[in-house]
Amino acid sequence: MNTQRPIILLIVLAFIFSPTLLSWILNPQGSWYRPYFIWAIVILIAYLISGRNKNHEL
């Protein structure tokens, strides 16, 4: 359960803040790179979470 706790926390936070983030990303007066910025953060978080798991099962 300890390895799943950060993932569950991220899912809950994404669910809570998704309306605000969606309106921020889709704002017509916003910058063109906003969606790419969000995806870069998602990829970075996924990399950091997967980096903790040092067990490579073959």
Order of alpha helices (4+ residues) and beta strands (2+ residues): alpha-alpha
